[in-house]
Amino acid sequence: MVPDVLKTEERGLCNAIAAKRHVPYYPGSDQAVRILKASEHGLRRYLDPVSPTKDRRTANGGRQWIHDAWAWILNADSDPDALLPD
């Protein structure tokens, strides 16, 4: 018997590009979003384009450049003129 087929990890809105490429988030004020967990699927083998020799991490342990990329994707969804991250 399987007790839980589906497990709730985070609650909020979700933007999904593919099955394993998704980001749950909360919309914030002034077009800012609070990302709950940024999917790194397919991106783990790449180095940080801003500083490839440093391991920049977010407060929850994710890689900063992936967090920034997802934040831009979410902002660009509602504002096509959103500025690209560094």
ChimeraX attribute file (.defattr): number of C-alpha atoms within 10 A of each C-alpha:
attribute: neighborCount
match mode: 1-to-1
recipient: residues
	/A:1	4
	/A:2	5
	/A:3	6
	/A:4	7
	/A:5	6
	/A:6	7
	/A:7	7
	/A:8	6
	/A:9	8
	/A:10	11
	/A:11	10
	/A:12	12
	/A:13	13
	/A:14	16
	/A:15	14
	/A:16	12
	/A:17	9
	/A:18	8
	/A:19	7
	/A:20	11
	/A:21	14
	/A:22	17
	/A:23	22
	/A:24	18
	/A:25	21
	/A:26	14
	/A:27	14
	/A:28	10
	/A:29	8
	/A:30	6
	/A:31	12
	/A:32	13
	/A:33	16
	/A:34	13
	/A:35	20
	/A:36	18
	/A:37	18
	/A:38	20
	/A:39	18
	/A:40	17
	/A:41	12
	/A:42	9
	/A:43	11
	/A:44	11
	/A:45	8
	/A:46	9
	/A:47	14
	/A:48	17
	/A:49	10
	/A:50	12
	/A:51	10
	/A:52	10
	/A:53	9
	/A:54	9
	/A:55	11
	/A:56	14
	/A:57	13
	/A:58	12
	/A:59	7
	/A:60	8
	/A:61	9
	/A:62	15
	/A:63	18
	/A:64	17
	/A:65	20
	/A:66	20
	/A:67	20
	/A:68	17
	/A:69	15
	/A:70	23
	/A:71	21
	/A:72	18
	/A:73	17
	/A:74	21
	/A:75	19
	/A:76	15
	/A:77	12
	/A:78	10
	/A:79	12
	/A:80	9
	/A:81	9
	/A:82	14
	/A:83	10
	/A:84	12
	/A:85	11
	/A:86	8
